[in-house]
Amino acid sequence: MWLPLIAAFGRPVIVVLGRLRYGSRTPAYAARRTTEGLSKPEIIRCLKREEAGVGTARAWLAMQAAYDLATERAAGTPKVRRLQPVA
């Protein structure tokens, strides 16, 4: 259950470095932040924070969806009756 959170906090370094090298928008962001006076480690730190936040939000949403699905399955199916044909 906590594995998505661990993965979300453990992988931003790899993702950020890949985005800096191969991404379309991230190099432009890094160039802009460099002109604002930030160093490369500071830029990577900012990107890691953003990526960890996104990953954590996705993990929490996935866990919430799994919980909702499990509670609905445990509740059983409601009684359903056939619709009457319209005359």
Secondary structure, DSSP 8 states (H G I E B T S, - for coil): --HHHHHHHHSHHHHHHHHHHH-SSHHHHHHHHHHTT--HHHHHHHHHHHHHHHHHHHHHHHHHHHHHHHHHHHH------------
